Amino acid sequence: MRLGAASIAPTRLARAKHASTIVVCRSRGVRTTAASTSVDRTAQTPVLIVSDLDGTMVGNDEYTRSFREFWESSAKPPGSKLVYSTGRSLESFTKLIETKSQVMVEPDGLICAVGTKVFQPSGDVSRPWVEDAEWTAALDINWCCDVVTAAARGAIDACGDDNAHFRPADEQNRHKVTVGVKDELVNVVEDTIRSACESNGLDYKIIISGSGGWKFVDCVSAGAGKLESLEYVRKQLGFELLETVACGDSGNDILMLSGRTRCIIVGNAESELREWANDRVAKGELALDRVFLATEHEALGILQGLSSFGFRG
């Protein structure tokens, strides 16, 4: 899903799926190198699916329902788990799954806000999700939200309120500061935030995404991210690399798909993501038996990929 034209008021821009560029600065991040893998065709091997939401698991309700039917059938390998990894906040996710309760699967874990929040099921209907305190505490290392927020405020003042703004409160958290800015002024915001982080010795990542005349600039703790949070949850749930499948549809998912797990790129994926995958395969940096480029769209593409990897009886 792409953002609308630049003439749309920035406060009304819907932040869903859009192309992205990742800039890593003084990051402690994980080195992601592809490894050759062999496909185990045993349908009884449990699988951990870590899937993006908008444009991947969610979009066409009938496709999402088809995935749910598989997940609730005997065709699902026993012991399998499902985790959603989304740019949405917990509040936004909660509204989404309430709206689509008839078609979506309740996940076994939840990664929100560009990998800055990890949630576990609480077992309490009144408060179904509890934040993973260990993950949150790890993101505090060499990070100061106040420094980043002040730098972002200075950048917005320099650009002018008509050209840059803080994104709504539900898109911000202790380890993520997000600014919306017109294309031509992205460098002002990026450079101002980077300078403040460097001078204060912070470990951080700057993630730039968006189209249609406006960009989003996220500054997050270096330990955060879709790949890092996937690895944290994978180890927590006890799955091996080749028992884990990451699924995505846009440039925002590149880091999550660039680790050493298996990955599915759904048929409706943005050209940026498909070009990235084809380029990596051509250079021998991504093993063909580790990545599946689906022809089916959204959740049907996930099912198609699971069949190819032998996880669907």
N, C-alpha and C positions, 0 to 999 in steps of 0.2 A: 504494500500500500504506500503510495507516494503522497507527500504533502501538496497542498493546493498552490495556486499562484501566489506570487509575492504580494499581490494587492490585498490578500486576506489579512485581517487584523491579527497580529502575532499572538494575542492572548486567546484567540479562538482556534489556533492551529492544533490539530489533533496529532499527538505524538504516537505514531504506531510504527510502521516498518519503513525504513528509508536507508539509502546507501550510507556507508560510513567509512571514515579513515581513522586509523588508530595511531596516535602519537605517544610513544612511551618515553618518559623522562625520569632518570634516576630511579628506575623501577627495579624492585626485587623480583620481577615477574618470572614466570616459568619459561624455560626454553622449550619450544614446541617443535620437535622434529618428527617427521613421519617415519614409521617403522614398517618393514615388510611383515605381512600377516598372512595366515592361512585361514580359510573359511571352514568352520566346523558346521557341518550340515545337520547336526543333531537338534531336532526340534524341541527336545526336552531340556536343553541347556537354558537355564534362566537368563533373562535379558534385562538390563537396566536401560530404559529409554529416557533420555533427557531431551525434551522437545521445546522449541520455541512455540509461542502461542499464535499470535496474529499472522495469518498467511501461511502457517505451517499446520498446527493442530486445529486451529479455529479459522472459520471463513464460511465455507459451505456446510450447513448443518447436517446434510445427508452424509457428507464425507466423514464428518466428526462422529456421527452416529455409527457409521460402518466400523470405525476404529473401536468404538465402545463395545459393539457387538462382538468383535474379535476378542477384546480384552476380558470380556465377561464369559467367554466360551472356553471349552476344553482345549481349543487350539492354542491358547496362550500357554507358554511354558510355565510349569509350576514354579513358584518362588520369584517370578518376575516383578519388577517395580517400575513405576512411572513417576518422573519428576518433570515439572514444568519450569522452564527458564525463560523469563520474560523481562522486558524493560518496564512493565507495569509495576505500580506500587501494590502493596498488599490490599489496600482498599479497592483499587481498580480491579484487581484479580477477583476479589470477593464478589463484586458486583457482576463481573462477567460470568462466573460459574453459577451464580444464582439465576441469571438470565437464561443460561444454557444448561440448566441442570438436567434436562431431558436427553441431552446428547453428549455432554462432556463426561469424562471419567474423573472421579475424585482422585487426585494424585497422592503419592506416598511421600512427597516432599515438594518444596517450592523454593525457587530462586527468583528474587525480584530485584528491580532497580539496578540493572546492568551488573548483576553479581555482587551488589553491596549488602544484600539481605538474604539470609537463608532461614527458612522456616520448616519446622517439623510439625506433624499432626499432634494435637494435644489430647485428643480423645474426649474433649469437652465441647459439647454441641454449642454452648453459648460463646465459646472462644476457641474455634477449631484449630487455630494455628499459633504456635509459640516460636518466638525468635530464638535462633541458635546462638546462645551467649558466647560460646567458644569462638565461633566464626567472627562475630561482631567485635570481640575483644582483640582478635588478631589484627583487625584493620586499624586499630588505634596506634599501632607501632609506627613511629616517625610520621605522624599525620596530625594536622591541626585544622579542624573545620573553620575556626574563626579566622585564621590567616587566609584561607582560600576564599571565604565569603567576603572578607574585606577587600581582597584583590579584585574579585568579581564586581563588587560595588564600584570600585574605582574605574574599572574598565567600562562599565555601563555609563557612568558619569562622563567619561571621555568620549564615548560614542553618541551619547544623547538618548533620552528615553524613547524617542521615536525609532531608534535604530537598534536598541538592545534592551533586554529586560531579564529579570529573574523569572524562571519558569514557576508555575504554581507550586504551592507548599507541598502538595502530595508527590511532587517529583524531586523533592530535596530530602536529604537525610544527613545524619552525622558524618557519613563517609562519602557523600555525593553532593556536589554543588553544580547546578545546571543553569546555563544562560542561553537565551535565544538571541540571535544576532543576525543582522543582514549579511549576505554573502561577502560584500566588499569590505566588511569590518571584522571579519573573523580573526584575522591576524592580530588586531589590536587586543581583543579579548584573550586570545591564546597566549600572546607574548606577555601580557600583563600578569596573567595567572602563573605562567611558567616562571617568570622572574621572581615573583613572591615566593613560590615554592622552593626554588633553587636557593634563594638568599636565606631562607629559614630552614634549610636542610631537610625538607620534607621528601618522602618517597611517594610518588603520585603517578597517575596516568591522566592524559587528556584525550578524550574521545570526541571526535567531531563527526556529526552526522546530519543528514537532512537534504532537502532539495526544494525547488520552487521559490528560490530567492532568499530563504532563511535557513540558517544552520543552528544546530544545538551544540553547545560546547559543554561537555560533562567533565568535571575534574573529580577523580575518585582516588581513594587510597590505592597504593600500588598493589596491595595484596588482593584487591577486588577484581572482578571481571567474570565473564561467562565461562571461560575455560577454568580459571582457578576455582570457582565455586563448583563447577562440574566435578573436578578432581576431588575436592573436599567431600562432596556428597557420595561420589563413587566409592571412595575408601571407607567412608562411614557405613555405607550399606553393604560393603564387602563384595563388590563385583570386580572381576578382572577387566583389563583393558578391552579384550576382545569379546567380553560379555556386555559391553556398554555401547550404545548407539546414540549419537547426538544428531538432532534433526533441525534443519533450518531452511530459510527461504531468502535471506537478504545479506547485504554486506555487513550488517550488524552482527551476524552469526559467524563470521569468518574465524575469529579467534576461537570460539567454542568448537568449531569443526576442524581446527588445525592442530589439535593435540594428537594423541596416539590411539584414541578409541576409533571404532567404526563410525561412519557418518552417512546420513541420507540427505541429499539435496532434492527437495520436492520439485515437481515438474513446473510449477508456477514461479520458481525462484527468479530473482532479479538477475539480469545479464551479468552484473558485476560479480555475483557469487559463482555463476557457472563459468565465467571466464577465469576466475581465480582457480577453480578446481581443475579445469582443463589445462591451464598453464602449469600448475603444480604436478599434474600427472605427466605432462610432456617433459618436464625437467627431471622426472624420477623422484620428486620430493613427496609424492602422495601415491601410495600403492593402490593399484586398481582394485585389489580385493579388500580394500579398507573403505572405499568410498562408493556410493551408489547414486547415480544421477537418475532420478525417477522421471518417468514420462507422465505419470498420473499426478494430479494436483493435490496440494494440501494433505489431509490425513490419508487419502488414498495412496499418495506417494510414499507415506510412511509405511503403510501396509505392504506396498510393492517392494520396498527396500528390505523389510523384515523377511519377506519370502525369499528374496535373493540371498540374504545372509543365513537362511536356515532357521530363523526363529519363529516361523509361522507354519504350523502343521497343516 
